Amino acid sequence: MLHAVVPAGGSGTRLWPLSRAQRPKFLLPLGGSGESLLQSTVERVRLLSAPGQVYVVTGTAHAVDVARQLPDIPGDNILVEPSPRDSAAAISLAAAVIAEREPTAIMGAFAADHLVPDAKAFAETVERAMELADTGLLMTIGITPAGPETGYGYLRLGPAVGPGFKLAAFVEKPDQVSAVEYVSSGNYLWNAGMFVWRVDVFLDELARHRPALHDAVRTLAAAWDTTGRDALFAKLWPTLEKISVDYAVMEPAAASGKVGVVPGDFDWHDVGDYDTLGQVLKAADRVGNVVVRPSGPGEVLLTESKRNVVVPAAGRLVVAVGVDDLIIVDTPDAMLVCPRDRAQEVKGVVEELKQASRTDLV
């Protein structure tokens, strides 16, 4: 049985004003199914894990909402971070807690804000990764590229092993020319940030490359069911290094030949901005307009307008006449209008609002 860990953090600033610090994108129903991205992720991993083997790592601001959305997950399996310390701390804490309960358990880590429509193909891929993880490899899952995408990191494949490959290297986000070369070679996969490993193997590598982080999470995990846990968190958590699990463990382990990868041929989307939503969700009409309704039906009237992404979240009618390729997001206290090809720049608006001390809007 897989112990599935779902890191649920971040505020999704490129999806502002819908996604806010207090209600980030993973709590929102953005996949078209009516479920939040978090709920969809947990539903997907349940093909491999019983509710007692599913863990969510989240912040104090979101713990109550996470528990409400996931009533079947035991309360002790919702691991609450006092403050964000990046993915290495979150995932390492989960691995240490699982190791206290089952020292050689196989663990998977899957982000709460990714969209994977084909749950069966996802589960079959994870099972292949589990097969190799059982031999002692730290596994990652790569996505077969749909094109030369510059917004993702890549995984360079090494020699074949079992149902997958050894991982030759993690590769940073490329420029357009490099992305075309990677995809044309057939030797690269998108890095989807999905991991599968035996917890004892992972913790050994953590001890080798980040001993202070290893010692802290093992101490916290050992005290998880005791009255001293809160005091230990207050003492240890602020001292932990802010670093991603890729940099802390996976990249140095790959350099030592200890990381494997299995290709995932399923549809996968990192729902990072409104343009991506427009590509993922089914169009509402024959001219490519996409309407996202995260809170009730929402009214939209589009006249001679094409390929727009419209979010009517304020409870009033949104009308567009003669406009194409726009993002229009209407919420009770803020409205966003921008071209779809500038969707990535929405993140900068959030930074400007913070600098202007408009924390009420972020």
MOGI-V140598 format. One record per residue. N is the residue number from 0. PHI is phi in whole degrees, -180 to 180 (NA if undefined). OMEGA is omega in radians with two decimals (* if undefined). NEAR is the number of other C-alpha atoms within 12 Angstrom. Layout:
N/PHI/OMEGA/NEAR ; N/PHI/OMEGA/NEAR
//
This chain:
0/NA/3.13/25 ; 1/-82/2.95/36 ; 2/-93/-3.01/41 ; 3/-98/-3.14/47 ; 4/-112/-3.12/48 ; 5/-119/3.03/45 ; 6/-68/-3.09/48 ; 7/-126/-3.13/45 ; 8/-143/-3.12/40 ; 9/84/-3.08/31 ; 10/-114/3.07/32 ; 11/58/-2.98/34 ; 12/-65/3.11/35 ; 13/-76/3.05/36 ; 14/-109/3.00/42 ; 15/-68/0.09/41 ; 16/-91/3.11/39 ; 17/-71/3.14/43 ; 18/-91/-3.14/36 ; 19/-127/-3.13/30 ; 20/-59/-3.11/28 ; 21/-84/3.10/29 ; 22/-143/-3.03/31 ; 23/-75/-2.95/35 ; 24/-60/-3.09/41 ; 25/-69/3.08/45 ; 26/-91/-3.04/42 ; 27/-102/3.10/36 ; 28/-84/-3.05/34 ; 29/-107/-3.06/41 ; 30/-93/3.14/37 ; 31/89/-3.10/26 ; 32/-98/-3.04/20 ; 33/94/3.07/19 ; 34/-88/3.02/26 ; 35/-68/3.07/33 ; 36/-59/3.08/39 ; 37/-61/-3.14/43 ; 38/-61/3.12/38 ; 39/-65/3.12/34 ; 40/-64/-3.13/42 ; 41/-66/3.08/44 ; 42/-61/-3.14/34 ; 43/-67/-3.09/34 ; 44/-75/3.12/41 ; 45/-69/3.00/30 ; 46/-68/-3.08/27 ; 47/-120/-2.98/32 ; 48/-136/2.99/27 ; 49/-72/-3.12/20 ; 50/-53/3.14/28 ; 51/-72/3.11/27 ; 52/-107/3.08/35 ; 53/-108/-3.12/41 ; 54/-125/3.04/46 ; 55/-123/3.07/49 ; 56/-107/-3.07/45 ; 57/-146/-3.13/41 ; 58/-91/-3.11/30 ; 59/-61/-3.10/21 ; 60/-69/-3.03/25 ; 61/-116/-3.03/34 ; 62/-60/-3.11/28 ; 63/-66/3.13/21 ; 64/-64/3.10/25 ; 65/-61/3.14/40 ; 66/-63/3.12/29 ; 67/-66/-3.11/18 ; 68/-75/-3.07/26 ; 69/-125/-3.05/30 ; 70/-65/-3.12/18 ; 71/-84/-3.12/22 ; 72/-84/3.13/28 ; 73/-56/-3.12/19 ; 74/-57/-3.14/22 ; 75/-69/3.13/24 ; 76/-92/3.01/34 ; 77/-97/-3.05/39 ; 78/-92/-3.00/43 ; 79/-103/3.08/35 ; 80/-84/3.08/35 ; 81/-64/3.12/28 ; 82/-156/-3.12/27 ; 83/-72/3.11/30 ; 84/-127/3.14/30 ; 85/76/-2.89/29 ; 86/-73/-3.11/39 ; 87/-63/3.14/34 ; 88/-65/-3.10/45 ; 89/-63/-3.08/43 ; 90/-71/3.13/50 ; 91/-67/3.08/52 ; 92/-61/3.13/48 ; 93/-61/3.13/46 ; 94/-61/-3.13/53 ; 95/-68/3.11/41 ; 96/-64/3.12/40 ; 97/-63/-3.12/40 ; 98/-63/3.07/31 ; 99/-64/-3.08/24 ; 100/-92/-3.12/22 ; 101/-150/-2.91/19 ; 102/-61/-3.12/21 ; 103/-116/-3.12/27 ; 104/-63/3.00/32 ; 105/-92/-3.06/41 ; 106/-117/2.99/48 ; 107/-120/3.10/46 ; 108/-123/-3.04/46 ; 109/-138/-3.06/41 ; 110/-60/-3.07/40 ; 111/-77/-3.00/42 ; 112/-115/3.06/40 ; 113/-99/-3.11/40 ; 114/-116/3.13/39 ; 115/-132/-3.07/36 ; 116/-65/-3.05/24 ; 117/-96/-3.08/22 ; 118/-66/-3.11/25 ; 119/-66/3.12/21 ; 120/-65/3.06/23 ; 121/-59/-3.09/33 ; 122/-63/3.13/30 ; 123/-65/3.10/24 ; 124/-66/3.13/34 ; 125/-62/3.12/45 ; 126/-63/3.07/34 ; 127/-65/3.09/30 ; 128/-65/3.13/42 ; 129/-63/3.13/39 ; 130/-60/3.13/29 ; 131/-78/3.09/33 ; 132/-61/-3.13/40 ; 133/-65/3.10/27 ; 134/-85/3.11/23 ; 135/110/3.07/28 ; 136/-85/2.92/38 ; 137/-81/-2.99/47 ; 138/-107/2.95/51 ; 139/-128/3.12/50 ; 140/-112/3.11/48 ; 141/-107/-3.12/40 ; 142/-102/3.07/38 ; 143/-60/-3.03/31 ; 144/-63/3.04/34 ; 145/-87/-3.13/23 ; 146/175/-3.10/22 ; 147/-79/-3.09/27 ; 148/-80/3.12/28 ; 149/-94/-3.08/24 ; 150/-90/-3.12/24 ; 151/-118/2.90/30 ; 152/-76/-3.10/28 ; 153/-125/3.08/40 ; 154/-119/3.12/44 ; 155/-93/-3.04/37 ; 156/-79/3.00/35 ; 157/-102/-3.11/25 ; 158/-67/3.13/19 ; 159/-67/3.05/17 ; 160/-149/-3.13/24 ; 161/54/3.13/19 ; 162/-85/-3.11/24 ; 163/-148/-3.08/30 ; 164/-143/2.83/35 ; 165/-71/3.11/36 ; 166/-92/-3.14/39 ; 167/-75/-3.11/28 ; 168/-170/2.87/33 ; 169/-84/-3.10/35 ; 170/-123/-3.12/27 ; 171/-66/3.11/24 ; 172/-55/-3.04/21 ; 173/-93/2.92/23 ; 174/-80/-3.03/18 ; 175/-61/-3.12/16 ; 176/-63/3.14/14 ; 177/-65/3.14/21 ; 178/-61/3.11/30 ; 179/-63/3.13/21 ; 180/-63/-3.13/21 ; 181/-60/-3.07/32 ; 182/-66/-3.13/26 ; 183/-65/-3.09/17 ; 184/-71/-3.08/16 ; 185/73/-3.05/23 ; 186/-111/-3.11/30 ; 187/-132/3.04/40 ; 188/-124/2.99/42 ; 189/-69/3.06/43 ; 190/-86/-3.09/38 ; 191/-92/3.12/36 ; 192/68/3.09/37 ; 193/-110/-3.04/42 ; 194/-131/3.08/45 ; 195/-141/3.13/43 ; 196/-163/2.92/47 ; 197/-78/-3.03/37 ; 198/-63/3.13/42 ; 199/-67/3.12/32 ; 200/-67/3.13/33 ; 201/-62/-3.10/45 ; 202/-67/3.05/44 ; 203/-63/3.11/30 ; 204/-68/3.08/32 ; 205/-61/3.12/36 ; 206/-63/-3.13/23 ; 207/-70/-3.00/20 ; 208/-101/3.14/24 ; 209/-139/-3.02/30 ; 210/-61/-3.13/20 ; 211/-65/3.10/22 ; 212/-64/3.11/38 ; 213/-59/-3.09/36 ; 214/-64/-3.12/26 ; 215/-67/-3.10/32 ; 216/-71/3.08/40 ; 217/-67/3.09/35 ; 218/-64/3.12/28 ; 219/-63/-3.12/38 ; 220/-65/3.13/30 ; 221/-64/-3.13/25 ; 222/-99/-2.98/21 ; 223/-59/-3.08/29 ; 224/-101/-3.12/17 ; 225/-116/3.13/15 ; 226/-74/-3.11/12 ; 227/-89/-3.05/16 ; 228/-61/-3.07/23 ; 229/-61/3.14/19 ; 230/-65/3.10/17 ; 231/-66/3.09/23 ; 232/-59/-3.12/29 ; 233/-61/-3.12/17 ; 234/-82/-2.94/17 ; 235/-94/-2.97/28 ; 236/-59/-3.14/32 ; 237/-65/-3.11/20 ; 238/-87/-3.03/20 ; 239/-73/3.13/32 ; 240/-66/3.03/27 ; 241/-86/-3.08/20 ; 242/-159/3.12/21 ; 243/-78/3.13/23 ; 244/-68/3.08/36 ; 245/-60/-3.10/34 ; 246/-71/-3.04/26 ; 247/-71/-2.99/31 ; 248/-128/-2.92/37 ; 249/-67/-3.12/43 ; 250/-67/3.08/30 ; 251/-65/3.10/24 ; 252/-68/3.11/35 ; 253/-63/3.13/31 ; 254/-64/3.12/19 ; 255/-98/3.10/20 ; 256/77/-3.05/24 ; 257/-105/-3.09/32 ; 258/-119/3.07/43 ; 259/-120/-3.14/47 ; 260/-145/2.97/53 ; 261/-118/3.12/47 ; 262/-76/3.03/41 ; 263/-110/-3.12/34 ; 264/-95/3.11/25 ; 265/-93/3.10/26 ; 266/-71/-3.08/24 ; 267/-139/-3.14/34 ; 268/-138/2.94/36 ; 269/-89/-2.99/34 ; 270/-76/-3.00/35 ; 271/-97/-3.09/34 ; 272/-155/-3.06/37 ; 273/-71/3.10/46 ; 274/-65/3.08/36 ; 275/-61/3.08/30 ; 276/-57/3.13/36 ; 277/-63/3.11/35 ; 278/-79/-3.02/26 ; 279/-85/-3.01/29 ; 280/-83/-3.13/31 ; 281/-69/3.13/22 ; 282/-65/-3.13/21 ; 283/-83/-3.12/22 ; 284/-148/-3.04/20 ; 285/-83/-3.13/14 ; 286/-112/2.94/19 ; 287/87/3.06/24 ; 288/-73/3.11/36 ; 289/-117/3.13/39 ; 290/-114/3.13/41 ; 291/-104/-3.09/40 ; 292/-120/-3.11/33 ; 293/-82/-3.08/31 ; 294/-147/3.14/26 ; 295/89/-3.02/15 ; 296/-67/-3.11/17 ; 297/66/-3.13/23 ; 298/-107/-3.14/22 ; 299/-138/3.03/31 ; 300/-129/-3.09/25 ; 301/-117/-3.10/29 ; 302/-116/-3.13/18 ; 303/50/-3.11/19 ; 304/-132/-3.02/25 ; 305/-132/2.97/28 ; 306/57/3.08/34 ; 307/-92/2.99/44 ; 308/-111/-3.03/47 ; 309/-122/3.12/48 ; 310/-122/-3.14/44 ; 311/-90/-3.02/34 ; 312/-103/-3.09/32 ; 313/-103/-3.14/26 ; 314/80/3.09/20 ; 315/-129/-3.13/19 ; 316/-69/3.03/19 ; 317/-109/-3.10/25 ; 318/-119/3.05/22 ; 319/-132/-3.11/27 ; 320/-126/3.01/15 ; 321/66/3.11/15 ; 322/-124/-3.11/25 ; 323/-129/2.98/26 ; 324/57/3.10/29 ; 325/-110/2.90/32 ; 326/-106/3.13/42 ; 327/-129/-3.11/41 ; 328/-122/-3.08/44 ; 329/-114/3.08/32 ; 330/-121/-3.06/28 ; 331/-57/-3.06/17 ; 332/-119/-3.13/18 ; 333/-160/3.06/25 ; 334/-127/3.08/24 ; 335/-118/2.99/31 ; 336/-134/3.09/30 ; 337/-158/3.07/27 ; 338/-65/-3.14/23 ; 339/-61/-3.10/32 ; 340/-77/3.05/21 ; 341/-119/-3.08/20 ; 342/-59/-3.12/31 ; 343/-64/-3.06/25 ; 344/-77/3.12/25 ; 345/-60/3.11/34 ; 346/-56/3.14/26 ; 347/-65/3.09/19 ; 348/-63/3.13/27 ; 349/-62/3.11/31 ; 350/-64/3.11/19 ; 351/-63/3.12/17 ; 352/-65/3.09/20 ; 353/-64/3.13/17 ; 354/-65/3.12/13 ; 355/-88/3.14/13 ; 356/62/3.07/12 ; 357/-94/-3.13/15 ; 358/-67/3.10/15 ; 359/-67/-3.09/15 ; 360/-106/-3.10/27 ; 361/-116/*/32
//
